[in-house]
Amino acid sequence: MHVAYFVLLGAFWGLSPSFYKVLGPDGMPISHIIVLAGLGVGAGLAVCGRVSLRRSLADRRLLLYGLGCGGLLNAPFALQIMFAAHIPAAVLAIVFSTAPFCNYVLALATGRDRLQPHRVLALLAGLASSVVLVVTRDHAEGGGFSLWTLAAFSCPVLFAVYNWFTAHRWPPHVSVYQAGMAESFASALFALPVLLIAAPPWAMALPSLSSYGLVGFLAVMWVAERIVYYTLIRDRGPVYTAQSIYVAAPAGVLYGMAFFQERPDIWLWISLVLVISALWLNNARPGAKPARADGASPGPGRPASAGGAGAGVTEAEVSPSA
């Protein structure tokens, strides 16, 4: 099931940049996107998970966790939308392909994981799949190295910090829906002052209705994406989850085949073989099932721990072991 979630999350991530490209030229301010999407995703998760808002508001640890996640997510999310308007999609894809390495380095630096040959090989295979595919696309030639490109490397680093926080500060007895809802509402809350000060709706030419419709569609898609993301973060940890970015590049090409009649080439199949190799390497190590970030036991018939995230759980334990 986790492998299916892994592929699905990469498919979501492969589709999103295309929408960012559409929203940017239409003049949709980033603060508007974050506020509208945050409110929509938060409400969608509350409905899907039948979350009690009154009980959630009374949970101080959930509120602090949501504020932390929302604050840490807003910075790289806003930056990637901004970079999408200045950097060719091919170059940006390669930059984001370094995200798993940033997550792994952070896990090693914080003692949450240990250096493992099969994990390094999986990272290298996944990176190679993205590089091989991206540099062989027709539009890849237009991307030169610039200060924008250099600045874009801040996104994988910031996303690594965000992933680490979501996994290792998970409050006890909190569901995937509660965690995602708290983060989404907090994200909108943080962006609201920016919207009111820098881009108030009454003092600007509003984007087209189609742009707001696209944000609404994205909110629906992100409800599903948040469920998948938080499930993987809780059950498998940030190093495993971040490698979903390797599925995004071939997924983007497959979207082109499905919607724009683009023809596959040998590089696509090579990239897919490398992605499959990375998936196999990432799931090949035998051992016990990983400990979940929420402290619940992964095995049947065993009581959940009350310790929550960070209660003596190492990244090596949270990461895939089967």
N, C-alpha and C positions, 0 to 999 in steps of 0.2 A: 504493500500500500504506500509506503514512504517513497519508493522509487517512482510510482505513478504521480504522487504529489510533487516530487522533485522535477519531473519532466513538465508537469502542468505549470509549476511556478516559473520555470524558464520560458515557457510559452507565453505567459502573461508578460514577463519582462521583455520578451522580444517584440511584443506588439506595442507596448506603451510609447517608445520613442517616436513612432510614426505619428501618434496623436499629439505629442509635444510639438512636433514640427508644424502641425496644422494650427494649433492654438497660438503659437508665437506670432506669426505674421498677422493674425487677425486682431491683435491688440488686446488679448485677454491678459490682464495683469496676473502675475504669479500669486499675489495675495488672494485674489478672487478665486483662483483655481483651488488653492489650499483650503480656504474657508468653506467653499461650496462642497468640495469633495469630502472634507473632513466631517461636515455635518451629515452629508448623505451617507457616507460609509458608516459613521457611528450609529445613525438611526437604523441602517440596514442590518448591522450586526446585532443591535439590540433586539430587533424583531426576529431575525433568524434564530438567535440563541435564547429567545424569550427571557431576556435579562431584566431583572427588577432594578429600575433606575434608583428607587428609594434605597434599596439595600446596597447598591453599588456606591452611592454617594456617602453612605455611612461607613464605608470601608476605607479607612485612612491610607492603608498600604496600597490599595488599588489606585486611589487618587494620585498618590505620589509616583507610583509606577507609570501611570498614564501620562502625567506631566513630564516625567523623564523621557519616556519614549517619544512623546509628541515633540518635545523640544529638540531632541537629538535627531529626529527624522526630518524636521522642517528645513534645517540648513542644507543637507546634501540634496534633498528633494527639490528645493528652490534653485540650487546651483545647477543641477542637471538640466532643468528646464531652460535656464539662462544659457548654459553651454551649448545646448542643442541648436540655438539660433546662431552660433558663431563657429561651430566646429563641424566638419563633415561627419555624417553618420558613421562612416567606416572607421574613422579615427577615434570617434567617441566609443565605438564598440570595443576597440582594442584597449582603450584606457580602462573601461569598466571591466574588462576581462582580467585585470589585475586584482579585483576585489577579493577573490578567494585567498590570494597570497597575503593580502593585508590582514584578513581574518586569521589566517594561520599564524602569522608573525605575532599578532596581538595575543593569540591563545598561548603561544610559546613564551612570550614575554611575561604573561601573568600567571604562568604555571598551570594553565588549564588544559594543556596538551603536551605531548612529548614528540620529539622528532621521530617520524616513522617513514621508512622507505616507500611503502605502498601508498601513503598519503601524498608524499612529494611527487611520485610518479603520476598519481591521479590528477594533481594540480597541473603538472606539466603537459599531460595529454589533453586536458581540457583547454589550457591556454593555447596549445598548438592548434586545436580544432577551430578556435575563434580566429586566430591569426591567419591560418591557411585560407579560411573561407573569406574573411574580410579583405585581405590584400589582393585576392583574385577577382573581386567584383569590379565592374567597369568604373564605378564612381570612386573607387579607392585611390585612384591616381591624383585626385584633386586635393588630397589632404596633406598639407605641409605642417611641419612642427612650428608652433608659435607660442606666445605667452598664454593664449587661451588654452592651448593643449596642455601646457605645463600646469596651469591652474586647475584644469579638469582632473588631475590626479588627486586633488583634495577630496573628491567625491568618494572614491573607494576607501580612503582612509576614514572619512567621517562615517560612512556606512558600516565599516568594521566596528567602530566604537558603538554605533547604534545597535548592531547585531549582538555585540557582547553584552550590552546592558539589558536588552530584551530577554536574553537567555539566562543570564546569571543574577538578575534581580527580580525574577518572577515571584510574585507574592504567593504564599500557600493558599490552596483551595480556590484558585482563580481559574476560570475556564478560558478557552481560546476566544470565545465571543466577548467575554468581559474585558480581556486584555486588549483586544483589537478595538473595542468600543471606547475604552478609556483613552487609548492613544489617539484615535481619530478625533474625538471631541477636544482633547487637549491641543492637538495640532491646529484645529480651527480656532481655538481660543487664543493661541499664541499669535496667529496670523491676523486676527481681527483688528488689533490696534494699527498694524501696518496698513491694512485695507482702508481704515477710516482716516488715517493721516495722509498716506501717500497716494491712495487711489480711491477716494470716495466716489460712489456711483453717481452722486448728484453733481459732480464737478468734472465729468469726463464723458467722452463719447462712448457709449456702451458698445461692446462687440455685438456681432450678429446673433440672432436667436439660435442659429445652427451651432455656434460655439458653445452656448449654454447647454444645448442639447447634447453636444459631444461630452461636456463635463458630466452631465447626468449619466450618459452611457458609461463613461469611465468610472463613475462612482459605483455603478452596479457591478462592473467588472472587478473593481478593487475590493468589493465586499468578499467575493470569492477568493481573490488573491490574498487578502488578509487572513482568511480562514486557513488557507493552505500554508501561508508563511508562518503564522503563529503555531500551527500544528507541528511543522518541521523544526522550528526553533525550540519548541518545548521538548520534543521527543528526540531530536538528533543533534541540536546545537548549532552554533553559528558557522563553524568551519564547513560542515556538510551542507547547510542551507545555502551559503554564499555560492557554492559551486553550481547552483542552478543557472547562474549567468552564462555558463558555457552552452546551455541549451538555447539561449536567446538568439545567437547568431544564426545557426541553421534554421531555427524556427522562423526568423525573419525572411529567409530565402524561401522557405516553404509557403509562407504567406504570399509572397510574390508569385509563386507557382499557382496557388489556389485562386487568387483574386486578380492577377494581372497577366496570366498566361505566360509567365516567365518559364524558360526551359531549364531543367537541371543540367549540371555538367559534372565532370569527374571530380572537381574540387568539393562539390557538395557531398558526394558519397564518401570521399576521404574524410571530410569534416565529421560526418555522421559516425563513421567507424571510430574516429578518435574520441567522440563524445561517449559512445558505447563502451569503449575501453576505459575511459575515465570513470564511468558509472560502475563498471565491474571492479576496477581497482579500489574504488571508494567503498565498496560493499563486500570485499573479498575476505577481510580478516575475520577468522572465526573467534567466537567468544560469547560471553554472556550478553543479554540484551542491555542496551544503554539505560542509564538512569535518566528519568525525565526531569526537566527543569523545574516543574512544579512540585517535585518531591514525591510524586506518586510512584508506586512500584510498577515496573513494566510487566511483571509476571502476574499470572492469574492467581486469585485467592490470597493475595498478600495485601495488608493494609497500607494505605498511603501514609507517607511520612509527613509529619507536621512541620518539618524543618524548612520546606520551601526551597527556592533557588538559592544557590550559594552555600548550602548546608553540607560542606565537605564533598561536594561533587566536582570532580575534575572534568576538564574538557574531553580528556581521553575517554571518560566514562559516558559523557553525554553524546559524544560522537559515535558514528555507526560502528557496530561491532559484529554485525551479522549480514 
